[in-house]
Amino acid sequence: MDGLFFHVEKVEEERSVRNVFGMSGRQTLFFWVIIGLALWLRVFLMIGSESLVTEYDDKMYLQSARVLLETGMFTFGSETDQPTVFIPPLFTLYLAGVFALFGSEALGLVMAQVGVMAMGLAVIVLIVRMGVHLQKPRAGLFAGAVVAVYPPLVLHHVLYLTETMFTVWTLLFFLTLFAALEQTSGKKLLLTGVWLGLATLTRPTFALFPAVVGLYLWGRSDYRWKRALVVGAALVGVLVVLLSPWIVRNYVAFDRFIPLTKASGNPFLTGTYVNHDVWANGPDEEFPDYPKGWKKVPGDLLATDDRLMAIGMERLEQAFAKDPWAVVQWYTVGKFTLFWGHVFDWKDTLQPGVGVMEWVHRVLMGLAVVGVVVAVRRKVPYVWLLVLWLGYFTVVHLVYVALPRYALPVLPIVFLLGGLLFDTQKGRDPVVVYTTDNNKGES
């Protein structure tokens, strides 16, 4: 009996030094140090910097929120008198909500920054949680620590840009998907679809990923194709439900079916320029707010998008006819190197340390590559799904614009994969409790 009481007391003592993430007391302490350091760095940057607002996307998002509050019209860019379908609405709605409470001047701008900063801290919490879920808490803490101090992410977490919000939704998507697959929980699968929908309403990049999830499950030895189809269909179904108000709005505003955005012409045309240097030849004579050679249809944003796409296709065809190898090289090695081999900066805030940061950045990328190899050998669960996500995300941007900024949402997962090198604890196989074949074992 004494032995039993001793055992119970020991178990309770072990539980008392673990937090809700299932980490040890020492790991929990390190986690809170990471959070504290991350908060201090972001507050220091926000207070110590002059206005970080540029003439580009951030200013346009702020303007979009203000116009939405003043007129009820969702706009973006210089055409503030026309409804837009250039961007999805969620980040503008977030800014408009903050401005409705605090005004759109100094206080509202600060509170919007604080909200984005809170999202950045949530990214750290979620990537640590992902490491714990994979039974690799050290890898999760490594990733969280890098996210906390990595200067481009510190900077980005105080900017009025969409990537931080998008990162939160994508990490929630993967964490909930893991749980839904392991428990075959319909509720969690539906919640996974909610995160997918919110991510898509922030940035449309995510919309086609359910097809990749279905292919991944179909390729797993413990998942039958019918079940993989159910998972993919459920994610798409919830996504359509969440997108339906946006689709209805687009039909009312433009009298056509537009499920996501109608803005591919601009990034596609931009992507045809080496290093995306669209202003190399100055502004267009007819439309000075556009680069030379770009044209628009005044008063018709959808026709303008079609025209930009046509110009991009023409540029690409001419470049391919002139030097096909140069085009192939730019759309593969060139864009890939620009996307993954460089660091994000904004208003030259991180100068003159960008050179050192790029060297550190490439070391982190190298760690991730080796980490993937090690994770495959150790059978870390879901590593292939995470690799597929990185591949999917990369290919989408190689087609369009491959700037370092657009890689920011997937960097926490890259750092997690690199952290697997420092976590030798044996992982577990994915647990699937559903099967319709009695002769097919569960794993």
Helices and strands as residue ranges (DSSP letters): H 2-16, H 25-48, H 57-71, H 90-102, H 106-133, H 137-149, H 151-156, H 163-183, H 186-202, G 204-206, H 209-218, H 225-254, H 265-271, G 274-276, H 301-322, H 324-329, I 330-334, H 335-340, H 354-377, H 383-399, H 404-407, G 408-410, H 411-419, G 420-422
